[in-house]
């Protein structure tokens, strides 16, 4: 919503290096040279943009590292499951062969005598 035309903006009072708008005071440096303040604003904007770019890059890098760690954990879990299945198959095969060999050994030893 736009302010109505009947409302007047608060009075601006200049006192030294500060500007008073209504009741609040803000230090903006020397307001008598607008070119210097514009250059300051551009430099500040550039510095803020650089900080934002660095932050964005850091967040992206952290996301990539987290994604890689998740993929590695998933691969590790897959191989752990495969190893567990192979161990189970090996135990079952060992038990069947050992039990079958023992039965055959005793059957041959009983019938051989």
C-alpha positions as CSV (number, residue, x, y, z in Angstrom):
1,X,0.0,0.0,0.0
2,X,1.3,3.5,-0.7
3,X,1.1,6.2,1.9
4,X,-1.8,8.6,1.4
5,X,-0.9,12.1,0.0
6,X,-2.2,13.7,3.2
7,X,0.7,12.2,5.2
8,X,3.8,14.3,5.3
9,X,7.3,12.6,5.6
10,X,9.1,13.1,8.9
11,X,11.4,16.2,9.0
12,X,15.0,15.6,8.2
13,X,17.5,17.5,10.4
14,X,21.2,17.5,9.6
15,X,23.6,17.7,12.5
16,X,27.3,17.3,11.8
17,X,28.0,13.8,10.5
18,X,24.6,12.4,11.5
19,X,21.2,12.7,9.9
20,X,18.2,12.8,12.1
21,X,14.9,11.5,10.6
22,X,12.1,12.2,12.9
23,X,13.4,11.0,16.3
24,X,16.0,8.5,15.1
25,X,19.7,9.3,14.4
26,X,21.9,7.4,11.9
27,X,25.6,8.0,11.2
28,X,26.1,8.0,7.4
29,X,29.4,9.9,7.3
30,X,29.8,13.3,5.6
31,X,26.6,13.9,3.6
32,X,28.0,17.0,1.9
33,X,29.9,15.0,-0.8
34,X,27.3,12.7,-2.5
35,X,30.0,11.2,-4.9
36,X,32.0,9.8,-1.9
37,X,28.9,8.2,-0.3
38,X,27.8,6.7,-3.6
39,X,31.3,5.2,-4.0
40,X,31.1,3.9,-0.4
41,X,27.8,2.3,-1.1
42,X,29.1,0.6,-4.3
43,X,32.1,-0.7,-2.3
44,X,29.9,-1.9,0.5
45,X,27.5,-3.5,-2.0
46,X,30.5,-5.2,-3.7
47,X,31.8,-6.4,-0.3
48,X,28.4,-7.7,0.7
49,X,28.0,-9.5,-2.7
50,X,31.4,-11.1,-2.3
51,X,30.5,-12.4,1.2
52,X,27.2,-13.7,-0.2
53,X,29.1,-15.4,-3.0
54,X,31.5,-17.0,-0.6
55,X,28.7,-18.2,1.6
56,X,26.8,-19.6,-1.3
57,X,29.9,-21.4,-2.5
58,X,30.5,-22.8,0.9
59,X,26.9,-24.0,1.3
60,X,27.1,-25.7,-2.2
61,X,30.4,-27.4,-1.2
62,X,28.9,-28.6,2.0
63,X,25.9,-30.0,0.2
64,X,28.2,-31.8,-2.3
65,X,30.3,-33.3,0.5
66,X,27.1,-34.4,2.4
67,X,25.8,-35.9,-0.9
68,X,29.1,-37.8,-1.4
69,X,29.1,-39.0,2.2
70,X,25.5,-40.2,1.9
71,X,26.4,-42.1,-1.4
72,X,29.4,-43.7,0.3
73,X,27.3,-44.7,3.3
74,X,24.7,-46.2,1.0
75,X,27.4,-48.1,-1.0
76,X,28.9,-49.3,2.3
77,X,25.5,-50.5,3.6
78,X,24.9,-52.3,0.2
79,X,28.2,-54.2,0.5
80,X,27.6,-55.0,4.1
81,X,24.3,-56.6,3.2
82,X,25.9,-58.5,0.3
83,X,28.6,-59.8,2.7
84,X,25.9,-60.9,5.2
85,X,24.0,-62.8,2.5
86,X,27.2,-64.5,1.3
87,X,28.1,-65.4,4.9
88,X,24.7,-66.9,5.4
89,X,24.9,-69.0,2.2
90,X,28.4,-70.1,3.1
91,X,27.3,-71.3,6.6
92,X,24.3,-73.1,5.1
93,X,26.5,-74.8,2.5
94,X,29.1,-75.7,5.2
95,X,26.4,-77.2,7.5
96,X,24.9,-79.3,4.7
97,X,28.3,-80.6,3.4
98,X,29.6,-81.3,6.9
99,X,26.4,-83.1,8.0
100,X,26.1,-85.0,4.7
101,X,29.8,-86.0,4.9
102,X,29.4,-87.1,8.5
103,X,26.4,-89.2,7.7
104,X,28.1,-90.8,4.7
105,X,31.2,-91.5,6.8
106,X,29.2,-93.3,9.5
107,X,27.1,-95.1,6.9
108,X,30.2,-96.4,5.1
109,X,32.0,-97.4,8.3
110,X,28.9,-99.3,9.6
111,X,28.4,-101.2,6.3
112,X,32.2,-101.8,5.7
113,X,32.7,-103.9,8.8
